[in-house]
Amino acid sequence: MSGYDPALVRADFPLLGRVIHDHPIAYLDSGATSISPASVITAMSHYYENSHANVHRAVYVTAEEATATYEGARRRVGRFIGAPHPDEEVVFTKNATEAFNLFVKSWGASQLRPGDVVVLSEMEHHANIVPWFQLRDQIGIEIRFIPVSDDFRLDLSGLDELLVGAKVVSVTGMSNVLGTINPVRELADRAHAVGAILVVDAAQSVAHSVTNVVEMGADAIMFSAHKMLGPTGLGVLWVRREILSAMPPFLGGGGMIADVTLEGFTAASGVTRFEAGTPPIAEAAGLSAAVDYLEKLGMAAIADHEAQLTGHTLERLATEFAGRVRILGPSTLEKRGGVISLDVEGVHPHDLAQVLDQFGVCVRPGHHCAKPLMRRFGVVATARVSFGPYSTLGDLDALFDGLHHAVGVFG
């Protein structure tokens, strides 16, 4: 972690200057949404103050500047994830959930047939489950699930059988509940061996480690700007060019057409046909600045920093709360990210979160949009701690002060 100073990083984030209940804010909810550095806020303000116009077609100066900002963000994001052809493969959406819906209801509805198999896992976010269920109800596909073992990892022992007849394998790169980092490359190779494509939910991983879609072997990935230091209201769908070219439009209207007559319409080519209406231009400017900031810090350095925080937290939980706190997730750092879900004996997750708030600590109670996984491990909810590049050991001290208080209060 040489050269990485979390205190200096923290100073770049205006929100972290707040005091909550007489405590410096300890923001440990980056799994739900990360916060933005000043450079992201400035980039969005710059667009509104200097180039606030709609993109494409118009030829006046501010409109051309807006177009350059928007299309530049597409290329910037594409390079960040190692996309071979960013201009032809990166689609901007409202969020990662919309990106999943776009892919399932465009590619899935046009390419899958009754009886075709889609393989998911038990640890998926609802965004990677519900759209496939909707498609199942519409056309009769079959959905199978890779089970999660008692050690919180994918159980691949029966994968060959699950892949029989499979056309798609769609899994998370990192669980938003367990912190488990999945073997994406292995899954890609095994999916491709049977003629299936691999789709990856990268929402939890893209801001915390190096992402390269080619090295992953992915055919499509989805993620959100707001989980990678950017703004809300913007998601990213990357689809390999050969696959994207066969996908019909998802939404209809302005901007996604080549022509419209009284008899019908012709969709635009490339990514444009998936971006109907006025796009999130300011948000794209913010995401571009977020990518710049992440790369300035260095993705490997961020991963190392968060791994150290995760290891420190796991050690303290094991020593200070042995037998009282159950961790839903791997107990070691091997193939594990900075998401730690806690089930504290005798303390409801929402009560725990409210107590922690009195210490200025922000954590997320709930089922984390992963109800099948909650049922798998016999809980209704957990209190989730999740790190970002701005997280510090001071945040952890505040967390443990609050945990000790909560355990004392609830006996």
C-alpha positions in Angstrom: 0.0 0.0 0.0 3.1 2.2 -0.5 2.1 5.8 -1.5 -1.6 5.3 -0.7 -2.7 7.6 2.1 -6.4 7.1 3.0 -6.4 10.3 5.0 -5.5 12.3 1.9 -8.0 10.4 -0.2 -10.7 11.1 2.4 -10.0 14.8 2.1 -11.1 14.7 -1.5 -14.7 13.8 -0.6 -16.7 16.7 0.7 -19.4 14.6 2.3 -16.8 13.1 4.6 -16.4 16.5 6.3 -19.8 16.1 7.9 -20.3 15.5 11.6 -23.1 13.1 12.5 -24.4 13.0 16.1 -21.2 14.8 17.2 -19.0 12.1 15.5 -17.1 12.4 12.2 -19.1 10.5 9.6 -17.8 6.9 9.1 -19.2 6.0 5.7 -19.3 2.1 5.5 -22.1 1.7 3.0 -20.2 1.8 -0.3 -21.9 -1.5 -1.4 -25.2 0.4 -1.6 -23.7 3.6 -3.1 -20.3 5.1 -3.0 -19.8 8.8 -2.4 -18.2 11.2 -4.9 -15.0 13.1 -4.8 -15.0 16.9 -5.5 -13.7 16.3 -9.0 -16.9 14.4 -10.0 -19.1 17.1 -8.6 -17.0 19.8 -10.4 -17.3 17.9 -13.7 -21.1 17.8 -13.5 -21.3 21.4 -12.5 -19.0 22.4 -15.3 -21.3 20.8 -17.8 -24.3 22.6 -16.4 -22.5 26.0 -16.1 -20.7 25.9 -19.5 -22.2 23.4 -22.0 -25.7 22.6 -20.9 -27.2 21.5 -24.2 -28.6 18.3 -25.7 -26.2 15.9 -27.5 -26.0 14.8 -31.2 -27.4 16.6 -34.3 -27.1 20.2 -33.1 -24.1 22.1 -34.6 -23.8 25.1 -32.2 -20.8 25.2 -29.9 -22.3 24.2 -26.6 -24.2 21.3 -28.1 -21.0 20.1 -29.8 -19.2 20.4 -26.5 -22.0 18.4 -24.8 -21.7 15.7 -27.4 -18.0 15.5 -27.0 -18.4 15.2 -23.2 -20.9 12.4 -23.6 -19.2 10.4 -26.2 -15.9 11.0 -24.6 -17.3 9.4 -21.4 -18.3 6.3 -23.4 -14.8 5.9 -24.6 -13.3 6.6 -21.2 -15.4 4.0 -19.5 -14.7 1.5 -22.3 -11.0 1.9 -21.8 -11.4 1.5 -18.1 -12.9 -1.9 -18.5 -10.7 -3.0 -21.4 -13.4 -2.9 -24.0 -11.9 -3.6 -27.5 -14.4 -1.3 -29.3 -15.9 1.2 -26.8 -17.8 3.3 -29.4 -19.5 0.1 -30.5 -19.9 -1.8 -27.3 -20.7 0.6 -24.4 -24.3 1.5 -23.8 -25.4 4.0 -21.2 -28.5 3.1 -19.2 -30.3 4.4 -16.1 -28.6 2.0 -13.7 -27.3 -1.6 -13.7 -30.8 -2.9 -13.1 -31.9 -1.3 -16.4 -28.8 -2.7 -18.1 -29.9 -6.2 -17.1 -33.4 -5.6 -18.2 -32.2 -4.2 -21.5 -30.0 -7.2 -22.2 -32.5 -9.9 -21.1 -35.5 -8.3 -22.9 -33.5 -7.5 -26.1 -30.9 -10.3 -26.5 -32.7 -12.9 -24.4 -36.1 -12.4 -25.9 -34.8 -12.4 -29.5 -32.2 -15.2 -29.2 -33.6 -17.7 -26.6 -36.3 -20.3 -27.3 -38.6 -22.4 -25.1 -36.5 -24.9 -23.2 -33.3 -23.1 -23.5 -31.4 -23.0 -20.2 -30.1 -20.0 -18.3 -27.7 -20.7 -15.4 -27.6 -18.2 -12.5 -26.3 -18.6 -8.9 -28.0 -18.5 -5.5 -26.0 -15.4 -4.6 -27.4 -13.1 -7.3 -28.9 -9.7 -6.8 -32.5 -9.5 -7.8 -31.5 -7.5 -10.9 -29.9 -10.7 -12.2 -32.9 -12.9 -11.3 -36.2 -11.1 -11.8 -35.7 -10.2 -15.5 -34.8 -13.8 -16.3 -37.9 -15.0 -14.4 -40.0 -12.6 -16.5 -38.5 -14.0 -19.7 -39.2 -17.5 -18.4 -42.9 -16.6 -17.9 -43.1 -15.1 -21.4 -41.3 -17.7 -23.5 -40.7 -20.8 -21.4 -36.9 -20.8 -20.8 -35.5 -23.0 -18.0 -33.6 -21.4 -15.1 -31.1 -23.3 -13.1 -29.0 -22.1 -10.1 -25.5 -22.8 -9.1 -25.7 -23.6 -5.3 -23.6 -21.7 -2.7 -21.6 -23.9 -0.3 -21.5 -23.6 3.4 -18.2 -21.8 3.1 -20.0 -19.1 1.1 -18.5 -19.9 -2.3 -20.1 -21.2 -5.5 -20.3 -25.0 -5.5 -19.2 -25.9 -9.0 -19.2 -29.7 -8.4 -22.3 -30.1 -10.5 -21.7 -27.4 -13.0 -21.3 -29.8 -16.0 -24.9 -31.1 -15.4 -26.2 -27.5 -14.9 -24.7 -26.5 -18.3 -26.5 -29.1 -20.3 -28.6 -27.2 -22.8 -27.4 -23.8 -21.4 -27.3 -20.7 -23.6 -26.4 -18.2 -20.9 -24.4 -18.2 -17.6 -25.1 -15.0 -15.7 -23.3 -14.5 -12.4 -22.0 -11.7 -10.1 -18.4 -11.0 -10.1 -18.5 -10.3 -6.4 -21.4 -11.0 -4.1 -23.0 -7.8 -2.6 -23.8 -9.8 0.6 -20.9 -12.3 1.1 -18.0 -10.4 -0.5 -17.2 -13.6 -2.4 -15.2 -13.0 -5.6 -16.3 -15.6 -8.1 -14.1 -17.5 -10.6 -15.4 -15.6 -13.6 -12.7 -16.8 -16.0 -13.3 -20.4 -15.2 -17.1 -19.9 -15.6 -16.5 -18.2 -18.9 -14.4 -21.0 -20.3 -16.8 -23.7 -19.2 -19.8 -21.7 -20.5 -18.1 -21.1 -23.9 -17.2 -24.8 -24.1 -20.9 -25.7 -24.4 -21.8 -22.8 -26.6 -23.2 -20.5 -23.9 -22.3 -16.9 -23.3 -21.2 -15.4 -20.0 -22.8 -12.4 -18.5 -21.3 -10.7 -15.4 -22.9 -8.4 -12.8 -19.8 -6.2 -12.1 -21.6 -3.7 -9.9 -19.7 -4.7 -6.8 -16.4 -5.4 -8.4 -15.7 -2.6 -10.9 -14.6 0.0 -8.4 -12.6 -2.3 -6.2 -10.2 -4.2 -8.5 -8.9 -4.2 -12.1 -11.6 -5.0 -14.6 -10.7 -6.3 -18.1 -13.6 -7.7 -20.0 -11.3 -9.6 -22.5 -9.3 -11.2 -19.7 -12.5 -12.1 -17.9 -13.8 -13.9 -21.0 -17.1 -12.0 -20.5 -19.6 -11.5 -23.3 -21.6 -8.8 -21.4 -21.2 -7.0 -18.1 -23.3 -4.5 -16.2 -22.5 -1.9 -13.5 -23.6 1.4 -12.1 -21.8 4.8 -11.9 -22.9 5.4 -8.3 -21.0 2.4 -7.0 -17.8 3.6 -8.5 -17.6 7.1 -7.1 -19.9 8.6 -9.8 -23.4 10.0 -9.8 -26.7 8.2 -9.5 -28.9 7.8 -12.6 -26.3 6.2 -14.9 -25.5 2.6 -15.6 -23.3 0.9 -18.1 -24.0 -2.2 -20.3 -21.0 -3.5 -22.2 -21.7 -6.2 -24.7 -19.3 -7.8 -27.1 -19.7 -6.2 -30.5 -20.7 -9.3 -32.3 -23.5 -9.9 -29.9 -24.7 -6.4 -29.6 -25.1 -6.1 -33.4 -27.8 -8.8 -33.2 -29.8 -7.2 -30.4 -33.1 -5.3 -31.2 -33.9 -2.0 -29.5 -35.3 -2.1 -26.0 -36.9 1.4 -25.8 -38.4 3.3 -28.7 -38.5 7.1 -29.4 -36.2 9.9 -30.3 -32.5 9.4 -30.8 -32.7 5.6 -31.4 -33.9 5.7 -35.0 -32.5 6.0 -38.5 -35.9 6.7 -40.0 -39.6 6.8 -39.2 -42.4 6.8 -41.7 -46.2 6.4 -41.3 -45.6 2.7 -42.0 -42.9 2.0 -39.4 -39.4 2.8 -38.4 -35.8 1.8 -38.9 -33.6 1.6 -35.8 -30.2 3.4 -35.8 -27.1 1.2 -35.9 -24.7 0.6 -33.1 -25.1 1.6 -29.5 -27.4 4.6 -30.5 -30.4 2.4 -30.9 -30.3 1.5 -27.2 -30.3 5.1 -26.0 -33.7 6.5 -26.7 -34.5 10.0 -25.5 -32.2 12.6 -23.9 -29.4 10.7 -22.2 -27.8 11.4 -18.8 -25.2 13.9 -20.1 -24.1 15.5 -16.8 -24.0 12.1 -15.2 -21.7 10.8 -18.0 -19.4 13.8 -17.3 -19.4 12.8 -13.7 -18.6 9.1 -14.4 -15.7 10.1 -16.7 -14.3 12.1 -13.8 -14.8 9.2 -11.4 -12.9 6.9 -13.8 -10.1 9.5 -13.9 -10.0 9.6 -10.1 -10.0 5.8 -9.7 -7.2 5.4 -12.1 -5.2 8.2 -10.4 -5.4 6.2 -7.1 -4.7 3.0 -9.0 -7.0 0.0 -8.9 -4.4 -2.3 -7.5 -3.7 0.1 -4.7 -7.4 0.4 -3.9 -7.8 -3.3 -3.8 -4.8 -3.6 -1.5 -6.1 -0.9 0.8 -9.6 -2.4 1.1 -8.1 -5.9 1.6 -6.1 -4.6 4.6 -9.3 -3.0 6.1 -11.2 -6.2 5.5 -8.6 -8.4 7.1 -8.4 -6.0 10.1 -12.2 -6.1 10.5 -12.4 -9.9 10.3 -9.6 -10.3 12.9 -11.3 -7.9 15.3 -14.7 -9.5 14.9 -13.1 -12.9 15.6 -11.4 -11.7 18.8 -13.8 -9.2 20.2 -17.1 -10.8 19.3 -16.3 -14.6 19.1 -19.5 -16.5 19.4 -21.7 -13.4 19.3 -21.4 -12.2 15.7 -21.9 -14.5 12.7 -20.2 -13.3 9.4 -22.0 -14.3 6.2 -19.0 -14.6 4.0 -15.6 -16.1 3.7 -13.5 -15.9 6.9 -10.3 -15.3 5.0 -9.1 -12.8 2.4 -8.8 -15.4 -0.3 -11.0 -14.4 -3.2 -12.9 -12.0 -1.0 -13.8 -8.3 -1.3 -14.6 -5.6 1.2 -18.2 -6.5 2.0 -18.9 -7.9 5.4 -22.4 -9.0 6.4 -23.1 -9.3 10.1 -25.7 -11.3 12.0 -25.3 -10.2 15.6 -26.9 -12.5 18.1 -29.9 -10.9 19.8 -29.7 -7.7 17.8 -31.9 -7.1 14.8 -29.9 -5.6 11.9 -32.1 -2.5 11.7 -31.6 -1.9 15.5 -27.9 -2.4 15.1 -27.8 0.1 12.2 -29.7 2.7 14.3 -27.3 2.3 17.2 -24.3 2.6 14.9 -25.8 5.8 13.4 -25.5 7.4 16.9 -21.7 6.9 16.5 -21.7 8.5 13.0 -21.4 5.0 11.4 -23.3 4.3 8.1 -24.0 0.6 7.4 -26.8 -1.0 5.5 -29.4 -3.3 7.2 -31.7 -5.5 5.1 -31.8 -8.3 2.6 -29.7 -6.4 0.1 -31.9 -7.4 -2.8 -30.7 -11.0 -2.4 -33.6 -12.8 -0.7 -32.8 -16.3 -2.1 -29.3 -16.0 -0.6 -30.8 -14.8 2.7 -33.0 -17.9 2.8 -30.1 -20.1 1.9 -28.4 -19.1 5.2 -31.5 -18.9 7.3 -31.6 -15.1 7.9 -34.1 -12.4 7.0 -31.5 -9.6 7.0 -28.0 -8.7 7.9 -26.1 -5.5 8.7 -23.7 -4.9 5.9 -20.3 -3.1 6.3 -18.8 -2.2 2.9 -15.6 -0.3 2.1 -14.5 2.3 -0.4 -11.2 3.8 -1.3 -11.8 6.6 1.3 -12.4 4.1 4.2 -10.0 4.4 7.1 -8.9 2.6 10.3 -10.7 5.4 12.1 -13.9 4.3 10.5 -13.3 0.8 11.9 -12.7 2.1 15.4 -16.0 3.9 15.3 -17.7 0.8 14.0 -16.4 -1.3 16.8 -17.2 1.3 19.4 -20.8 1.1 18.1 -20.9 -2.7 18.0 -19.7 -3.0 21.6 -22.4 -0.5 22.6 -25.1 -2.3 20.7 -24.2 -5.7 22.2 -24.2 -4.1 25.6 -27.6 -2.4 25.1 -29.3 -5.6 23.8 -27.6 -7.8 26.3 
